[in-house]
Amino acid sequence: MAVTAIDTALADAGLTWPDVQVAFGGSDGSGLADTLVAELGFTGIPFTNVKNGCATGGSALFSAVNAVRSGSANIALAVGFDKHPRGAFDPRPGEWGLPDGYGEAGLMVTTQFFGAKISRYMRQHGITSNTLARVAEKAYRNGVLNPNAWRRESMDAATIASADMVNDPLTRYMFCSPGEGAAAVIVADEDTTRRLGGRPVQLRAITHRTRRFGSFEVFSPAVQGSGEPTSVSADAARAAFEQAGITPGDVDVAQLQDTESGAEIMHMAECGFCEPGEQESMITNGDTEIGGRLPINTDGGCIANGEPIGASGLRQVHEIVTQLRGEAGDRQVTGSPRVGFTHVYGAPGISACTVLTV
């Protein structure tokens, strides 16, 4: 899958593998990315393995962009891929600097964290369980329109809401499934891009942040002190908009991490697209639909595509590039979108964001 994704990206850019000067890539459980050279060709380039939870793809892209910005390469590759077994992820406490008792208490099961965080958020900001179901309903509806999606059957909100409870208030169909997949992105400097022609999209900003003290994160689900927890997603998004010189209001289409329905809702506010609590009316009014004021996860997001950890962040970038080029077919956002945003979040509190423009 990774080789196919790389070959497709190279063909889109009008390049071949020997043109790539540096590469970064990763997966959570499907092997080391640098071993792909056995299939791609032994050109001798530096190929660095990246592993940063669900932010692996975004972190690989961050590294590739910085290689070009620094002048050490004109053409760089970011790739992510994974294939996960059925069921929830099963991380080991010791790998995350935690005692075994943390796992014995069931706190390494990420669905516990997702349920706890969105439950608190719903109580604070008046978000209803029906809105959780509507987010998943949109994801499945958009997935039908995406030939690369894993789930391509629509599902109504009532079915989603009445499905088996996993961790209250999240039912089984509100979650993504780990799934499998791969994605690759080519980045190049301005001179190279001009020479190649084609349909390039400009990367206006890319940021990458880790959690600050007081955050409420996977494997750290506690509120420190009396104030509101800090948000690594808010930090990364704010930095991306500052770097790009725009505001969230300038964005025409967005991709937000939606490991489950609650995540998309919270990330809408954390990334600056609304105030906490406003999501209820936005989703009810259809603002986040493909034809809405701020289309979010037009490809179905993680809920419809699954979350192969290494590929997920790069899938988001692929979708925004497709939308900005006007090549998304039945799921194309109307009005010739010109500004796109991506956001990925990973354990134990890592976020990467991009702003892309045409």
Steps between C-alpha positions, in 0.01 A plus 500: 500500500781741582679436172175552310440829681854621427481402133167682468638816664810495279291460186276788606807723543661388173793342684666163546654350813860606416381864505422479872789631711379428854211304650319468831236244586351277759250247620390386842509127444574417137876532483767762450442745218865513394482135392276614211817578304522127429188544285554856380868488412837527673577865428684560827287789624446571871175334608396566861244296691235698689272368774276750680172327571208622291710805405757282320398614151488864600840470667650340189367786288634754751845344463482491120394865482782607730752312288391707200481825696851450633639457149627148561263367232295631210263203490390303807255220570273434797328160520291320757345154503350244739287191530350438842330194653133506595391676817635788704870579511686320781794723600730387781531734801879473519539635147326820609687550828210369710486233774340162431216584735380760255432227249355263759242769581393506135626850434714400201182433302469821302121479473486563877677833453282604207184426696620685810613809313190548286270429798657785693486725193132423436406588858697824485381624162157354440588253225238226456546134416298557183776733378753220553288279276465773237880532470534128429203510262678772298820295497328194353310714249826657381673164495249376242638768266865410559637208294789462746282474811480176695137548609292592196148439627284775646353462848230713658540681830236287676687177420828653614351631825331168588802280426695314771653733758879483513586774747213725598391710310675352196343209312686262270413688181627830639855362496742458216646155452879469483491369143782500247637735239785715377551857381794695357570866433776662291628841609734714294648849504359783292749478214450125461124535514508767230716277280275197545177686433196284563246600763699579815338613824689736727574396855458832679562364849581183687531470877569223746451523876516282810284541809560761766450456874136467595385336178228234498630234265505134411684317781481817713125538564503736796429869545788669681402778738179701478530655153409363160747250352741626237456365146782385276263519202421863578873576529582337165204657317568849637863477392399381151265793444761746627761348268264516203388855579129412489217431744276193539226702331700494175486119474275354230537129582651317799612158613484445877602193697184298560614185673140502621210743471588695811849575376374683191267708717770600748759566231266741323537734797859411589612588147321834514201442272240574768454558870438199725130416484439654160556162335148394592333760278766482228451127453120527523505773233719294267793742515756216498345313207663499155260775393523688831680809620801301627519149349685268739636154418362494148658159435326341798787559741634227723150368568450399135865442405625331814818616667811325374720699735790572267279611211224696669654848508618474140155381388368830633749696290412291194133587543566873536725499191228315309239754610714805420571360154128450440551127444279353775214395272169441676639626831649819354446813706331768291625852443859413402653466848837674534604438862510164675600391851601165648532393863619173645521401865688209653589345833631597745425860397649583159341710228601607148312750283537634147358788300489445123402749230468541124 
